[in-house]
Amino acid sequence: MGSGKAAIILDAINQLLLENPNDKFILLTEGQGYDLELAAQNKNTQLNPAATSTKNYTFITISKPKKESRINLFRFKLKVQHLIKNTQADVNLFMDPFFTFSGINQLLLFPDCSFFRSEKMMKDMRARLNKNAPLQPKKILQKIIVNSEYEKCLIADNKICPPEKIIIVKENIFKSGSPISLDMREKVKEIFSDGNEYFLYHGPIEKSPELMTTLRAFSAFKKRQLSGMQLVLTGNAGATKDEFMNSLQSYKFKDDVKVYLELNVADNDRIFSSAYACILPFVYVASLQIFYFLAQAAVPIIAPTEGSFADKEVAHFKSENFQDMAIQMLHLFKDENKRKSIIDAAQRQNSNHKFISLSFLLKPTE
């Protein structure tokens, strides 16, 4: 579904290539990085293959040293810096906020803001982009492009960058969804939830605070609403997946919890489209592709009041508050009109989504 930052960045690059056929682009990528031709064919990203036909770009592929010692990484960074300076580019776009260079003006394009989870990483970021780190030049950062108001506030409130340098550009919608047929929905439920309605959690399968909050909320829901409703968990295995699966054995409602790891694209789309509601308990998410897809598929979302979904039409609950999440589950289950009103509002919001052209990024830096 193209849900990660990699897909957003690749799509942005494709858009720039298509919108500016007379400009020349030099793309530096690691040896194990993404290739536009491969990305255009990748069913998970749904990128526009037309961009790869413009051929107004050149790839320079560089590989990190196998042994990542401090001296090897320092030499690697010098090599990259030398390559960038040799291009004599009018504008330099960077994706990695930690990969800064002295003497090169930079514009950060959709940086991964997950570093906000770590105070140590935030401190390092402030030093780099506020020019407090040793040997940093006075002018290094031109702008930061983000895809949500939440990210802009995170960066500004934590004094990473002045708010006037932060620009919000809404991400493109990679994939269209639509309400699934009743017959197909029943088949999906037979396969994945014993024929019952289900709440869907999508995210890392591990013993994380978000997933544990979801399980506690589901317990509270089941105790107050005796029904066959199930909880389906999908996503990739996290670092503590085995520990989580072991703990699930002692969970009171374990027979009503189904776990599916790394589903293929077709099954993933069907299981999303057939859910009674989708639970996305994360304050920070890299992309809102799931919101756009589920809005079109007429599936409501339960998400935190704080964070990426703060301004989206979803059933909001207080972050990490399982009782509040359980209340939202109950409201959606017992009040079909409320469920429909959230779906309708999300669909209206989705229809008003406008992707902004990125051509303005190619104005030479000051």
N, C-alpha and C positions, 0 to 999 in steps of 0.2 A: 504494500500500500504506500510505499515511499514515505515511511513515517519518521525517518531520521534526518539529522542535519546533513549527512552526505547527499541525500536525495535533493534537499532544498538547494544546496550549493551547486550541484550538478545542473539542476534545472535553471538556476540563475545564470550559470556560464552559457548554457545552451541559448537562453534568451538573449544574452549579450551578443553571441555570435550571429543569431538570426537578425537582430535589430540593427546591427552595425556591419554589414557585409563588406564595406570599404575599409574598415579598420583591421589592423593586424594584431593578433593575440599570440602571446607566448605563454604556454601553460607548463609550469614546473610541477611535477608530481613524483612521489616516491615510487620506487620500483614495484612496490606492492600496492600502490594507490589505485584510484579509479581511472578508467579510460573512457572517454566520451563515446566511442563506438560501442564498447561493451555496455555502457550505461544505457544507451539508447535502446538496446535489445533486452535489457534487464526487466523482467516482468514485475519486479518488486519496486522499481522506481517509476515506470511508466513515463519515461522522458520522451521528448519529441525527436524522432529520428531525423527529421528534416534539418536539424541544426548541424548534424555531422556532414551534410552534403555541401555546406558553404565553403569548407576547406580554407577558411581565412585564419587558421591557427596552426601553430607548430608546437609539437610536444617535445619537452626536454625531460627525460626520465632520469632520476637520480636515486640511488639506493643508500640507505643508512648503513653504517658499518655494522658488521655482524656482532662484533664485541662493542657494546655501548659504554665504553669507558669515558671518563670526562675528557680526556685528550682527544679521543676519536670523535666524540660528538662536537667538540670545539672545532676540529678540523673540518668536519662535515658542514658546520654552520658557516665557516669561512668560505668554503667552496660554493655554497648556495648564495651567499652574499656577493661573491665575485660574479657568479652567473647573472644575478639580478642587475647588478651595476652595468655589466656588459650589454644588457639588452637596451639600455638607454630609453626605457619606457617612459611615456608621459604620465601614466598612472600605474600605481602598484596596488593590486588588491591582494589581501592576505586573508586566510581562513583561520589560522591558528594564532590565538592571541598571545601565546607564550613564545612564538617564533619571531621575535622582534629583531631588528637590525639597526645598528648605528649608521647614521648618515643616509638613511633611506626613508623618505616620507611614505607613510603607509595608511591604507584605508582597510578597515576590518569588515569583511563581508560575512554576515550571519555567523559570528563566532559562537562556538559551543559554550553556553553559559553555565555548564555544570560545575565549573570551578567555584561557584558560589556556595557549594556544599562544604567547602573546606576553608576555614579562616586563614590557614597558612597559605593556601593558593591565592586567596583574595589579597592578602598582604603582598605577595609576590607580584600580582597583577597591578596593584596600585603603584608599586615601585617602578615597574616597567613602563606603564603608560602615563604615569605622572612625572616621569623623567627624574626619579629619585635614585634609580639604580646607578651603580658606577659606570662611567663612560657613556651614558645615554646622551644623545644629542638633545638640544633644546626643542627642536621641532621633529616629532616622529609620527604622531597620530593626527590624521586629517579628519576622519569621520569613522563612526561605527554604524553599520547597517544592521538592524535587528528586525524580527518579524512579529513582535508583539509589544504592546504597551507595558506588559509585565517585565519583559527583558530590559526595556528602556529604563524603567523605574529602578530595577535591580542595579543596573550599571551606574545610574546617576546617584541614587541614594547611598551607595557604597563608595562614592567618590572615586570611581574608576575613571570616569570621563565626564566633562561638563555636559549638561543636558542639551545644549545648543549644538553639540557635535554628534548627537545620536539621532538617526533618522529611521523611522519605521517604514518598512516596505512589506506589505502582506505577501506571504508565500503563495505561489501558484497552486491551484488544485490539480493534482496529478491524475486522479482517478474518479470517475463518476460512479455513483451508486444509485440504486432504485429499490423501492419496496419489493421484497421477495414474494413470490406467489404462495398462496396458502398451502398448496400441495407440496411445494418444495420445502416450505417451512416445517411442515409436519414430518417430512422425511429427515430433515436435519435434526429435529428434536429426537426422533427415533434413534438416530445414530449416536448423537452426542450427549443426550440428557434423559435417556430412558423414556422418551415421549413426553416429558414434562416441560413446562415453561422454565426459563432460567435467566438469572443474572449472569452477565459475562464480565469477568475481570481480565484485562489484557495488560501484561507487563512482565518483568522478570519473575521467574518462578524460583523464589528463594525466601529465606526467613527475614524478610524486610519489614520495617515498621508499617509500610503501606499495605502489604498483603496480610499481615497479622491483624491490622485494623479492619480490613475487609472481612476476614473470617469471624472476628468478634461481632461485627455488625450483622453478619448473616446468622450467627447464633441467636442474637437478640431478635432478629426478624422471625426466625423459625419458632422461637418460644412464644411470641405474641401472635403469630399467624400460622396456625397449623395447616399446612398445605404441602403439595408435592413440589413446590418451587425448588429448583436446584441452583447451585453455583458452579459455573464452568470457568476454569482457569486456563488461559492460553498465554503463550509467550515463549521466550527462550530460557534455557536453564541458567540460573544465576550461580554465584560462587557458593552459596549455601543450599543448593537445591536438594541434596541428599538429606541434610539435616531437616529441611522443611518437610520432605516427604515422610521422614520417620515420625516427626511430630504430628503429622496429619493422622497417623494411625490411632492416636488417642483423642482425636477431635470428636465431640459428641455427635455431630451430624456428618461424619465422614462419608456415609453412604449417599449423601446428597451433594457431594463435591466431586467433580470430574476434572482431571488434569490432562491437558493435551499440549505436548511440547512441539514446537517447530512445525506447525501445520503447513501444508503447501498452500499456494496462493488461492486456489479455487476453494478449498475447504475453509480457509481463513475468512474469505469474503462471505461465504454462506453462513458460517457460524456467527459472524458479526451481524449480518442482515436478519438473522432469525432470533436474535436475543430479545427478551422482554425489555431489558435495559442494560446498558453497559456501564460498569464501574471503572472510573479512571482516577484512582486516589492520589495521584502525584501532583504536588504543588508545582514542580518544574517539569515541563515536557519540552523536548527539542522541536516538536512540530505539532501542528494541529490538524494534520491530514485525517486522523481518525474522526475528529469532530465533523469535518466536511463530509466525509463518507457516510457517517451514521445519520447526519441530518438528511441527506438525500435518501437514505434507506429507511427513514421513518423509525429510527430507534433512539429513544431518549438516553441521555448520559447523566450519571451521578458523579460529580467532581467537586474538589475543594473550592470554597469561597475565595481563598487566597490563591494567587498564582496565575498560571497560564489560562485557566478557564474562567477567571474572575469576570470578564466582560462577555462571556458566551452564554447563550440561552440553554442552560442545563439545570438539573436539580442540585443546588449547592448544599454542601455540608461543611461544618467547621473542620479544618484539617486535623487529622489524627484523632478525631472524636468519633468513636465507633457508634455511640448512642445516636448521635446526630445523623450519621450515615444510615443507621437502621431506620430512623424515622422517615428519611427520604425513600428508602425501599418500601416501607409500609404505605406511604402516601401514593406512590406510583402503583402499587399493587391493588390498593383498595379504591382508588379514585381514577377511573379511566378518563374522565374529563381533564384532570390535571395532567395525566400522562400525554393526552392528545394536545393540550395547550403548549406543553414544552416542545413537543415535536413540531408543531406548527410554527412556533416562535423561532426555533432553530433553523427551520427551512427558510423562513423569511430572512433571517440573518445571513444564511448561507447564500441566498440569491443576490444579496447586496454586496457580496464579497468582490472586491476589485483588485486585481493584481496590477501593481504600478510598474511601468516600464523602468528598466534599470539603466537606460541610456545616459541619464544624468551623471552616473558614476564615472563616465569616461571623460569628463571635463578635467583638464590637467590640474594637478594639485597646486595649491598656492605656494 
